[in-house]
Amino acid sequence: MSNSDGHSNSDPITGGRHESLGHVGIETSDGDLRNVYERWATTFNQDIEDDVKYVGHLSVCQVVVQYFPKEESSGTSQGSKGQRSSLKVIDIGAGTGLVGSLLAPEGFSQIDALDFSPKMLSKAGELGVYTSLIEANLNEELKIEKSSYDLAISAGTFTLGHVTAKCIPNILSVLKPGGLFIFTVREDLMQSEELKKFYGFPEYLKELESVGVLECVEQKDEMPYHLLAGKSFDRALNCTVFVCKKL
Ligand SMILES: C[S@@+](CC[C@H](N)C(=O)[O-])C[C@H]1O[C@@H](n2cnc3c(N)ncnc32)[C@H](O)[C@@H]1O
């Protein structure tokens, strides 16, 4: 079975993605990817629910609430200090705001959304859960106050044809020392040598760890991501959720 671009679904480089992502692969430019999301914003939520039952946002938020438990419960050691409402949070590659819609009812009340697609950001803004909407490209230096956030979260942004681990220093630049970056990496990015080398997981994280930039606090493999194979994949997909601390 082939996709519209003629590649087999099992092709590790270009196969296996929602049809709206068209020809997106490792060669796709930032401008072309942004255009894809500009066109997709209005139907994104429905498409990913109907097609693959995407749950990457649920997986990452499940980890976030464990690290930042409600005040009355005893939390894990790394992220438990402070009330959820006092934490400054940034949702990286926020898209239509699925992460914010889960975290706001949990008591996180200062969440900013960052994305390079104005139309995706506009959908996120309609939810009324984000404090501000930040249009920015993760592959460029972020023009955001340095060391200003307690927590950065990302769901679904480290995936085929999107950003690689090389943008992580940009994300860390806006985190306070000791702040956590909790994010998904779709499992296929770490399943072939070629994609591992291109996207940099987990090797580039280890490099950053060896030079004292971050600490990998936890790596949770086999977290649910796509519950169904859908039209463009030949199987359901899991993800890894990484928990990294800025040093
Ligand atoms: C698959 S969507 C995930 C959206 C949302 N986090 C979710 O879980 O539904 C990926 C998002 O990352 C954004 N994105 C991709 N590359 C980016 C980049 N270089 N800079 C900023 N945003 C980017 C896209 O615009 C898109 O909204």
The ligand as a Gaussian input file, in Angstrom:
#p B3LYP/6-31G(d) Opt

LIG

0 1
 C        1.421000      17.766000      15.382000
 S        1.170000      19.440000      15.879000
 C        0.972000      19.226000      17.626000
 C        0.128000      20.305000      18.231000
 C       -0.232000      20.111000      19.702000
 N        0.923000      20.245000      20.569000
 C       -0.949000      18.810000      19.938000
 O       -0.468000      17.975000      20.718000
 O       -2.025000      18.624000      19.333000
 C        2.803000      20.154000      15.747000
 C        2.809000      21.653000      15.947000
 O        4.181000      22.097000      15.969000
 C        4.269000      23.312000      15.258000
 N        5.646000      23.432000      14.764000
 C        6.303000      22.578000      13.944000
 N        7.548000      23.017000      13.693000
 C        7.692000      24.175000      14.382000
 C        8.746000      25.124000      14.521000
 N        9.921000      24.961000      13.874000
 N        8.552000      26.199000      15.304000
 C        7.370000      26.384000      15.955000
 N        6.321000      25.538000      15.841000
 C        6.482000      24.442000      15.067000
 C        3.241000      23.194000      14.152000
 O        2.838000      24.451000      13.644000
 C        2.110000      22.438000      14.849000
 O        1.157000      23.303000      15.404000

